[in-house]
């Protein structure tokens, strides 16, 4: 029997729900996004790629699900590109420490 909340996931990514080992769903009756004053000044820092750290989520843009989806897909594509580049980069032979 699929875990609670994974049926919708399985509609988008067939077969994926079979690999989920734990899931938690929270429904907040009055939840609302809030950005503190001055939050916009952090935007450039949050969206800048730093090495192999890739951020994703609704907090990177409009605070809506669409931003979370778009930033997640973008981060996944960037990670895939980084991994492909890493695999193609020639490595120096291992030299034991003297």
N, C-alpha and C positions, 0 to 999 in steps of 0.2 A: 504494500500500500504506500503511495507516495506521501511524503511529508507535507504538512500544511503549507500552502503558499507555493508549492512547486508545480501545480497543474498549469498555471498561467505561464510559468517559465518553460515548461515542456512544449507548450504551443508555439513559442518563439524559437526555442532551440530543442528540437525533438531529440529525445534520448538523454538530454543533459540532466534532467531531474533524477534519473537513476543513479547518478554519481554524487548527489547531494547527501551528506551524512548528517547535517544539522541545519535547521532553519528556524528563524524566529520572526514572527509578525507582530508589529505593534500598531495599534490604531489609536491615534490621539484625537479626542473629540474637538479640541480647540487649538491644535498645533498650527503655528504660523511662522514663516521665516522672518528672521530679524537680522538686520545688519547694523552694527554699531556705527556711530558717527566716525567718519574717516576711513571706513573699510575700503572705499574705492582706491585709496592710495596703495593698498597692498596688492591690487589686481595684477600689476605687471610682475611682481615677485612671484605670485602664485602660479601664473601661467608660463613663466620662463622655465625651460628645461634646464636642469642642473645635473649633469652627468647621467646616471642611470635612474634618477628619481623622477617618476612621472605621476603627477596628481590628476585626479578626475573627480567629478561630482558636481552637484547643483550649486555648491558654494563658489564655483569658479565663474559663475555668470548670473543668470536670471533667477536663480533659486527655484527652478522648476525642473520637472522630470526630464524634459527635452534637453536641457543643458547637461544633466547627468549622463544621459544616453550619448549625446554627441561628444562630450569630453572623454567618456569611457572608451568609445570607439576610437577616438583620436589617440588616446594613450596606448591602446592595444596595438594600433597600427605602428605607432612610434616604437613600441617595445619589439614588435616583430622585425621592424627594420634594423633596430640596434642589434638584435640577435643574429640576423642574417649577415650583417656587416662584420660582427665579431667572428662568425664562423669562417668568413672568407679572408680574414686578415691573417697573413703568414705570421707564425710565431717563431721567435728566436729559439734555438736549441737550448735545452736545459743545461745549465752549467753548475755543477755542485760547488758549494762554498769551500774555499780552501782552508 
